[in-house]
């Protein structure tokens, strides 16, 4: 069913704590999501060598997923990284969920390759 315990845990966290309005992404909506990403994620070569960070901070997006994978709650993550707002963290999780549950995931996968 799941490749790992952490994958199951992240899915649980996403579904239990964040209920999106629309689970599936239409082709037209992909552009909106990609635009939305820039509202919450910043990539700048001058900040951590271009690693994606929460916009307006030096906190890597990866740190959120690493914390959740280790079983750390969103509340604890926010306490550890006060520069990240709850809205930012939830929005990034929502974006990740929308991308990963999209009917068009193959197109995103092909474009990334």
N, C-alpha and C positions, 0 to 999 in steps of 0.2 A: 504494500500500500504506500508507505513512505520510504524514502531512501535512508533516512536516518531519524533518530529521536529528535534531533534539533529541528529538522524540517517539520515534523509533526507539531513540535512545540511552537514554532513560529506561526504555523497555520492556525493553531489554537488561539494564540495571542491576537492574530489579525482578526479572526472571526469573533472572538469573545469581546474584544475591546474596541473594535472599529467596525461599524456596520455601514459599508458604502451603499449608496442608493442604486448603483448599477454595477453588477458583477461583470458584465461583458462589454467589451469595447468595440464600437463600430469603427469602420475605417475612417470615417469623418472625425470621430472622437479621438483618434490617435494623435492628431495634430494638437488638440486641446490639452491632452495629457503632457505632450512634449513641451508645450508652452508653459504649462503649470509647473513642470519640473524646475524651470528657471526661477520661479517664485520662491522655491525652497532649497534648491541645491545650487552651489556655486563651484565652478571649476576655473582655477586661475593658477598658472604656472608659478606665480610668486607666493602662493599659499600652499604649503605642503607639497611642492613639486607638481601641482596640478591634480592632486587627489581630490575627488568630490567631497565637499564639506557642506554643512548646513550653512545656508546663506547668512552672511554677516558674522560668521564665527570662524574659528580654526578647528572645529570639531568634525572629524571625518564621518561621513555617512556610515561607513563600515563599522564604526564603533557602536552604533545603535544595534545593528544586526548581531555583532559579536556579543553584546550584553544580553540580548534576548536569547541567543543560542545557548548561553550559559545559564539561563533561567533567571536572570536579573529582571525585575519588573520594570515597566516603563517609568513608574514613579521613581524608582531608585536610579535609573539612567538619568532622568531629569535632575535629580539631586546631585549626581556625579558631574553633570555638565550643565550648570545653571545658565550658560550662554544660549542653550537650545531651549526654545519654548515648546510647550506641550503641543501647540498647533503645528509647529514645524515637524515634530517627531511623528505625530499622527498623520500628517499630510504625506510625509515620505513613506510611511507604511502603506497608506492608501494608494499611493502611486505605484509602489512595488506590487501590491496585490492586483491592481487593475492591469498592470503589464503582464504579470504571471498568469492571470486567469483569462486573458483575452483570447477570443476566437482567433485573433490574428497573430498569435505568439510566433507562429512559423515565419511570418514576414519580418518581425522584429529580430528573430534569431538569424535569418538569412542576411539581413542588413548588418548585423553585428559581426558576421563571419568574414 
